Amino acid sequence: MNKKIIKAINRRLLKAMMEDEKQLRLLLETETNDVPEQQLDGLMVKIEQLLGRIMVNQNKIILLQSIGEEKEKDDEKRNDA
C-alpha cells in the first residue's frame, strides 16, 4: 500500500474538516436574539450538514488508517514467513 497516497488523502480530509469546523463555529456563534426555533430551521439544517460532513470525513480517516494498518500487518507476516 502506498503510504504517500494515504498521507495525502489524510491531509486532504483533515483540511476539509478544519474548514468545515471553522464554518460550524461561525454558525454556532450566530446571534439568534430569541428568534423562535421554527424560524431557525435553515441555520440548523446548515449546522447539521456541516456536522455530517465532519463525521463522514472522520470515518474515512479511521477506515483508511485501519486498512493501512492491516496491510502493514499482512506485509510483516509475509516477510516473517
A tleap script that builds the chain and sets N, CA, C and O, in Angstrom:
source leaprc.protein.ff14SB
mol = sequence {
  NMET ASN LYS LYS ILE ILE LYS ALA ILE ASN
  ARG ARG LEU LEU LYS ALA MET MET GLU ASP
  GLU LYS GLN LEU ARG LEU LEU LEU GLU THR
  GLU THR ASN ASP VAL PRO GLU GLN GLN LEU
  ASP GLY LEU MET VAL LYS ILE GLU GLN LEU
  LEU GLY ARG ILE MET VAL ASN GLN ASN LYS
  ILE ILE LEU LEU GLN SER ILE GLY GLU GLU
  LYS GLU LYS ASP ASP GLU LYS ARG ASN ASP
  CALA
}
set mol.1.N position { 0.853 -1.172 0.000 }
set mol.1.CA position { 0.000 0.000 0.000 }
set mol.1.C position { 0.896 1.231 0.000 }
set mol.1.O position { 1.905 1.279 0.704 }
set mol.2.N position { 0.532 2.181 -0.763 }
set mol.2.CA position { 1.329 3.379 -0.924 }
set mol.2.C position { 1.059 4.345 0.231 }
set mol.2.O position { -0.013 4.946 0.303 }
set mol.3.N position { 2.026 4.491 1.127 }
set mol.3.CA position { 1.875 5.374 2.290 }
set mol.3.C position { 1.750 6.834 1.875 }
set mol.3.O position { 1.101 7.628 2.556 }
set mol.4.N position { 2.373 7.181 0.757 }
set mol.4.CA position { 2.309 8.561 0.271 }
set mol.4.C position { 0.864 8.934 -0.075 }
set mol.4.O position { 0.412 10.037 0.230 }
set mol.5.N position { 0.158 8.018 -0.704 }
set mol.5.CA position { -1.241 8.268 -1.060 }
set mol.5.C position { -2.090 8.385 0.198 }
set mol.5.O position { -2.946 9.266 0.291 }
set mol.6.N position { -1.860 7.508 1.162 }
set mol.6.CA position { -2.622 7.546 2.409 }
set mol.6.C position { -2.410 8.876 3.128 }
set mol.6.O position { -3.367 9.487 3.604 }
set mol.7.N position { -1.165 9.320 3.205 }
set mol.7.CA position { -0.873 10.601 3.860 }
set mol.7.C position { -1.534 11.757 3.118 }
set mol.7.O position { -2.074 12.670 3.743 }
set mol.8.N position { -1.493 11.722 1.798 }
set mol.8.CA position { -2.098 12.793 1.003 }
set mol.8.C position { -3.607 12.850 1.213 }
set mol.8.O position { -4.182 13.930 1.347 }
set mol.9.N position { -4.232 11.700 1.240 }
set mol.9.CA position { -5.682 11.657 1.460 }
set mol.9.C position { -6.010 12.148 2.862 }
set mol.9.O position { -6.956 12.913 3.050 }
set mol.10.N position { -5.226 11.707 3.853 }
set mol.10.CA position { -5.448 12.170 5.228 }
set mol.10.C position { -5.332 13.685 5.322 }
set mol.10.O position { -6.169 14.333 5.950 }
set mol.11.N position { -4.312 14.248 4.709 }
set mol.11.CA position { -4.137 15.706 4.734 }
set mol.11.C position { -5.335 16.406 4.089 }
set mol.11.O position { -5.842 17.405 4.600 }
set mol.12.N position { -5.763 15.867 2.978 }
set mol.12.CA position { -6.900 16.461 2.259 }
set mol.12.C position { -8.170 16.422 3.111 }
set mol.12.O position { -8.911 17.402 3.188 }
set mol.13.N position { -8.408 15.272 3.750 }
set mol.13.CA position { -9.592 15.140 4.602 }
set mol.13.C position { -9.502 16.044 5.825 }
set mol.13.O position { -10.488 16.671 6.211 }
set mol.14.N position { -8.325 16.114 6.432 }
set mol.14.CA position { -8.147 16.970 7.608 }
set mol.14.C position { -8.338 18.440 7.255 }
set mol.14.O position { -8.918 19.196 8.034 }
set mol.15.N position { -7.855 18.843 6.093 }
set mol.15.CA position { -8.024 20.228 5.652 }
set mol.15.C position { -9.508 20.542 5.479 }
set mol.15.O position { -9.977 21.595 5.909 }
set mol.16.N position { -10.241 19.633 4.853 }
set mol.16.CA position { -11.679 19.830 4.653 }
set mol.16.C position { -12.396 19.894 6.004 }
set mol.16.O position { -13.306 20.700 6.195 }
set mol.17.N position { -11.978 19.039 6.930 }
set mol.17.CA position { -12.598 19.043 8.254 }
set mol.17.C position { -12.332 20.356 8.989 }
set mol.17.O position { -13.225 20.885 9.651 }
set mol.18.N position { -11.135 20.876 8.880 }
set mol.18.CA position { -10.807 22.136 9.543 }
set mol.18.C position { -11.632 23.280 8.963 }
set mol.18.O position { -12.098 24.143 9.705 }
set mol.19.N position { -11.816 23.294 7.652 }
set mol.19.CA position { -12.629 24.329 7.019 }
set mol.19.C position { -14.087 24.210 7.464 }
set mol.19.O position { -14.738 25.212 7.763 }
set mol.20.N position { -14.595 22.970 7.504 }
set mol.20.CA position { -15.973 22.757 7.951 }
set mol.20.C position { -16.143 23.152 9.417 }
set mol.20.O position { -17.155 23.747 9.788 }
set mol.21.N position { -15.164 22.825 10.241 }
set mol.21.CA position { -15.245 23.182 11.658 }
set mol.21.C position { -15.231 24.693 11.840 }
set mol.21.O position { -15.932 25.220 12.704 }
set mol.22.N position { -14.448 25.387 11.041 }
set mol.22.CA position { -14.399 26.844 11.107 }
set mol.22.C position { -15.772 27.432 10.771 }
set mol.22.O position { -16.260 28.326 11.463 }
set mol.23.N position { -16.387 26.919 9.703 }
set mol.23.CA position { -17.731 27.376 9.323 }
set mol.23.C position { -18.743 27.045 10.411 }
set mol.23.O position { -19.623 27.847 10.725 }
set mol.24.N position { -18.605 25.855 10.978 }
set mol.24.CA position { -19.514 25.417 12.035 }
set mol.24.C position { -19.430 26.353 13.241 }
set mol.24.O position { -20.454 26.757 13.792 }
set mol.25.N position { -18.215 26.692 13.645 }
set mol.25.CA position { -18.039 27.601 14.787 }
set mol.25.C position { -18.673 28.969 14.516 }
set mol.25.O position { -19.276 29.569 15.406 }
set mol.26.N position { -18.531 29.452 13.287 }
set mol.26.CA position { -19.155 30.731 12.935 }
set mol.26.C position { -20.680 30.653 13.024 }
set mol.26.O position { -21.332 31.559 13.541 }
set mol.27.N position { -21.227 29.563 12.516 }
set mol.27.CA position { -22.682 29.406 12.569 }
set mol.27.C position { -23.177 29.265 14.005 }
set mol.27.O position { -24.242 29.776 14.354 }
set mol.28.N position { -22.404 28.573 14.831 }
set mol.28.CA position { -22.816 28.384 16.221 }
set mol.28.C position { -22.729 29.676 17.024 }
set mol.28.O position { -23.351 29.788 18.080 }
set mol.29.N position { -21.972 30.643 16.542 }
set mol.29.CA position { -21.871 31.945 17.206 }
set mol.29.C position { -22.948 32.920 16.715 }
set mol.29.O position { -23.027 34.051 17.193 }
set mol.30.N position { -23.761 32.488 15.777 }
set mol.30.CA position { -24.807 33.348 15.228 }
set mol.30.C position { -25.753 33.787 16.340 }
set mol.30.O position { -26.256 32.971 17.113 }
set mol.31.N position { -25.973 35.063 16.398 }
set mol.31.CA position { -26.877 35.626 17.412 }
set mol.31.C position { -28.316 35.437 16.924 }
set mol.31.O position { -28.680 35.904 15.845 }
set mol.32.N position { -29.117 34.758 17.719 }
set mol.32.CA position { -30.492 34.469 17.313 }
set mol.32.C position { -31.504 35.400 17.972 }
set mol.32.O position { -32.645 35.478 17.515 }
set mol.33.N position { -31.123 36.101 19.023 }
set mol.33.CA position { -31.989 37.100 19.666 }
set mol.33.C position { -33.410 36.607 19.896 }
set mol.33.O position { -34.373 37.250 19.478 }
set mol.34.N position { -33.534 35.495 20.543 }
set mol.34.CA position { -34.849 34.940 20.917 }
set mol.34.C position { -35.771 34.687 19.724 }
set mol.34.O position { -36.994 34.744 19.855 }
set mol.35.N position { -35.184 34.409 18.570 }
set mol.35.CA position { -35.976 34.061 17.386 }
set mol.35.C position { -36.578 32.677 17.638 }
set mol.35.O position { -35.885 31.782 18.122 }
set mol.36.N position { -37.862 32.493 17.314 }
set mol.36.CA position { -38.474 31.180 17.519 }
set mol.36.C position { -37.724 30.083 16.751 }
set mol.36.O position { -37.206 30.307 15.657 }
set mol.37.N position { -37.686 28.911 17.349 }
set mol.37.CA position { -36.935 27.794 16.773 }
set mol.37.C position { -37.384 27.468 15.347 }
set mol.37.O position { -36.568 27.075 14.514 }
set mol.38.N position { -38.666 27.628 15.069 }
set mol.38.CA position { -39.189 27.328 13.744 }
set mol.38.C position { -38.541 28.214 12.669 }
set mol.38.O position { -38.415 27.798 11.518 }
set mol.39.N position { -38.139 29.413 13.037 }
set mol.39.CA position { -37.536 30.337 12.074 }
set mol.39.C position { -36.035 30.099 11.914 }
set mol.39.O position { -35.397 30.707 11.055 }
set mol.40.N position { -35.475 29.225 12.733 }
set mol.40.CA position { -34.048 28.923 12.665 }
set mol.40.C position { -33.770 27.633 11.893 }
set mol.40.O position { -32.656 27.109 11.915 }
set mol.41.N position { -34.784 27.140 11.223 }
set mol.41.CA position { -34.667 25.851 10.542 }
set mol.41.C position { -33.502 25.823 9.549 }
set mol.41.O position { -32.745 24.853 9.519 }
set mol.42.N position { -33.349 26.863 8.745 }
set mol.42.CA position { -32.271 26.909 7.757 }
set mol.42.C position { -30.900 26.863 8.412 }
set mol.42.O position { -29.998 26.174 7.934 }
set mol.43.N position { -30.746 27.598 9.505 }
set mol.43.CA position { -29.485 27.614 10.242 }
set mol.43.C position { -29.178 26.235 10.822 }
set mol.43.O position { -28.049 25.751 10.749 }
set mol.44.N position { -30.197 25.622 11.394 }
set mol.44.CA position { -29.992 24.299 11.997 }
set mol.44.C position { -29.671 23.243 10.939 }
set mol.44.O position { -28.856 22.351 11.178 }
set mol.45.N position { -30.299 23.341 9.786 }
set mol.45.CA position { -30.017 22.397 8.697 }
set mol.45.C position { -28.567 22.537 8.253 }
set mol.45.O position { -27.880 21.535 8.051 }
set mol.46.N position { -28.099 23.770 8.100 }
set mol.46.CA position { -26.711 24.003 7.685 }
set mol.46.C position { -25.737 23.456 8.735 }
set mol.46.O position { -24.724 22.852 8.382 }
set mol.47.N position { -26.034 23.663 10.011 }
set mol.47.CA position { -25.186 23.137 11.094 }
set mol.47.C position { -25.155 21.615 11.033 }
set mol.47.O position { -24.091 21.009 11.157 }
set mol.48.N position { -26.311 21.000 10.843 }
set mol.48.CA position { -26.375 19.538 10.754 }
set mol.48.C position { -25.611 19.019 9.542 }
set mol.48.O position { -24.970 17.971 9.618 }
set mol.49.N position { -25.671 19.738 8.428 }
set mol.49.CA position { -24.922 19.336 7.239 }
set mol.49.C position { -23.426 19.367 7.500 }
set mol.49.O position { -22.705 18.445 7.118 }
set mol.50.N position { -22.959 20.425 8.150 }
set mol.50.CA position { -21.535 20.521 8.466 }
set mol.50.C position { -21.110 19.417 9.425 }
set mol.50.O position { -20.047 18.820 9.259 }
set mol.51.N position { -21.937 19.148 10.423 }
set mol.51.CA position { -21.637 18.053 11.354 }
set mol.51.C position { -21.560 16.721 10.611 }
set mol.51.O position { -20.695 15.891 10.888 }
set mol.52.N position { -22.466 16.536 9.676 }
set mol.52.CA position { -22.467 15.301 8.895 }
set mol.52.C position { -21.210 15.151 8.050 }
set mol.52.O position { -20.639 14.064 7.965 }
set mol.53.N position { -20.783 16.240 7.427 }
set mol.53.CA position { -19.566 16.181 6.613 }
set mol.53.C position { -18.344 15.895 7.476 }
set mol.53.O position { -17.476 15.111 7.094 }
set mol.54.N position { -18.279 16.534 8.641 }
set mol.54.CA position { -17.156 16.284 9.553 }
set mol.54.C position { -17.147 14.815 9.980 }
set mol.54.O position { -16.096 14.175 9.999 }
set mol.55.N position { -18.314 14.291 10.317 }
set mol.55.CA position { -18.427 12.898 10.751 }
set mol.55.C position { -17.998 11.934 9.634 }
set mol.55.O position { -17.265 10.977 9.886 }
set mol.56.N position { -18.446 12.185 8.432 }
set mol.56.CA position { -18.093 11.325 7.305 }
set mol.56.C position { -16.585 11.340 7.073 }
set mol.56.O position { -15.979 10.293 6.844 }
set mol.57.N position { -15.979 12.524 7.133 }
set mol.57.CA position { -14.533 12.611 6.933 }
set mol.57.C position { -13.764 11.922 8.053 }
set mol.57.O position { -12.727 11.308 7.801 }
set mol.58.N position { -14.260 12.016 9.295 }
set mol.58.CA position { -13.626 11.295 10.400 }
set mol.58.C position { -13.671 9.786 10.144 }
set mol.58.O position { -12.685 9.080 10.353 }
set mol.59.N position { -14.816 9.314 9.696 }
set mol.59.CA position { -14.966 7.885 9.410 }
set mol.59.C position { -14.039 7.452 8.277 }
set mol.59.O position { -13.477 6.357 8.316 }
set mol.60.N position { -13.879 8.299 7.281 }
set mol.60.CA position { -12.971 7.981 6.173 }
set mol.60.C position { -11.532 7.859 6.678 }
set mol.60.O position { -10.810 6.942 6.287 }
set mol.61.N position { -11.125 8.776 7.537 }
set mol.61.CA position { -9.762 8.739 8.079 }
set mol.61.C position { -9.545 7.472 8.895 }
set mol.61.O position { -8.520 6.806 8.755 }
set mol.62.N position { -10.507 7.142 9.744 }
set mol.62.CA position { -10.391 5.935 10.568 }
set mol.62.C position { -10.312 4.694 9.687 }
set mol.62.O position { -9.481 3.818 9.928 }
set mol.63.N position { -11.158 4.607 8.679 }
set mol.63.CA position { -11.142 3.453 7.777 }
set mol.63.C position { -9.826 3.361 7.030 }
set mol.63.O position { -9.258 2.276 6.907 }
set mol.64.N position { -9.340 4.473 6.535 }
set mol.64.CA position { -8.076 4.500 5.804 }
set mol.64.C position { -6.924 4.048 6.700 }
set mol.64.O position { -6.072 3.268 6.275 }
set mol.65.N position { -6.900 4.537 7.937 }
set mol.65.CA position { -5.863 4.125 8.877 }
set mol.65.C position { -5.958 2.630 9.166 }
set mol.65.O position { -4.940 1.941 9.231 }
set mol.66.N position { -7.159 2.137 9.336 }
set mol.66.CA position { -7.370 0.721 9.612 }
set mol.66.C position { -6.882 -0.146 8.461 }
set mol.66.O position { -6.223 -1.163 8.679 }
set mol.67.N position { -7.204 0.253 7.247 }
set mol.67.CA position { -6.764 -0.500 6.073 }
set mol.67.C position { -5.243 -0.477 5.976 }
set mol.67.O position { -4.619 -1.499 5.689 }
set mol.68.N position { -4.649 0.687 6.217 }
set mol.68.CA position { -3.195 0.800 6.178 }
set mol.68.C position { -2.519 -0.078 7.215 }
set mol.68.O position { -1.503 -0.710 6.926 }
set mol.69.N position { -3.076 -0.124 8.430 }
set mol.69.CA position { -2.506 -0.952 9.493 }
set mol.69.C position { -2.641 -2.437 9.163 }
set mol.69.O position { -1.716 -3.215 9.398 }
set mol.70.N position { -3.789 -2.826 8.619 }
set mol.70.CA position { -3.980 -4.226 8.230 }
set mol.70.C position { -2.971 -4.631 7.167 }
set mol.70.O position { -2.390 -5.715 7.223 }
set mol.71.N position { -2.773 -3.751 6.205 }
set mol.71.CA position { -1.823 -4.037 5.132 }
set mol.71.C position { -0.414 -4.190 5.680 }
set mol.71.O position { 0.321 -5.083 5.258 }
set mol.72.N position { -0.023 -3.317 6.630 }
set mol.72.CA position { 1.302 -3.418 7.233 }
set mol.72.C position { 1.465 -4.748 7.971 }
set mol.72.O position { 2.515 -5.385 7.884 }
set mol.73.N position { 0.429 -5.162 8.693 }
set mol.73.CA position { 0.489 -6.443 9.416 }
set mol.73.C position { 0.620 -7.600 8.438 }
set mol.73.O position { 1.403 -8.523 8.666 }
set mol.74.N position { -0.140 -7.556 7.354 }
set mol.74.CA position { -0.053 -8.605 6.337 }
set mol.74.C position { 1.337 -8.657 5.721 }
set mol.74.O position { 1.888 -9.735 5.499 }
set mol.75.N position { 1.895 -7.493 5.449 }
set mol.75.CA position { 3.245 -7.431 4.874 }
set mol.75.C position { 4.278 -7.998 5.842 }
set mol.75.O position { 5.198 -8.701 5.423 }
set mol.76.N position { 4.135 -7.697 7.138 }
set mol.76.CA position { 5.053 -8.210 8.153 }
set mol.76.C position { 4.972 -9.738 8.227 }
set mol.76.O position { 5.994 -10.415 8.338 }
set mol.77.N position { 3.756 -10.273 8.164 }
set mol.77.CA position { 3.571 -11.721 8.215 }
set mol.77.C position { 4.246 -12.397 7.017 }
set mol.77.O position { 4.876 -13.446 7.153 }
set mol.78.N position { 4.100 -11.777 5.847 }
set mol.78.CA position { 4.721 -12.347 4.648 }
set mol.78.C position { 6.245 -12.308 4.754 }
set mol.78.O position { 6.928 -13.243 4.337 }
set mol.79.N position { 6.767 -11.224 5.313 }
set mol.79.CA position { 8.216 -11.119 5.459 }
set mol.79.C position { 8.757 -12.094 6.495 }
set mol.79.O position { 9.892 -12.555 6.370 }
set mol.80.N position { 7.972 -12.416 7.510 }
set mol.80.CA position { 8.399 -13.367 8.540 }
set mol.80.C position { 8.342 -14.807 8.035 }
set mol.80.O position { 9.070 -15.672 8.522 }
set mol.81.N position { 7.478 -15.056 7.065 }
set mol.81.CA position { 7.307 -16.431 6.576 }
set mol.81.C position { 8.435 -16.896 5.694 }
set mol.81.O position { 8.418 -18.031 5.216 }
savepdb mol mol.pdb
quit
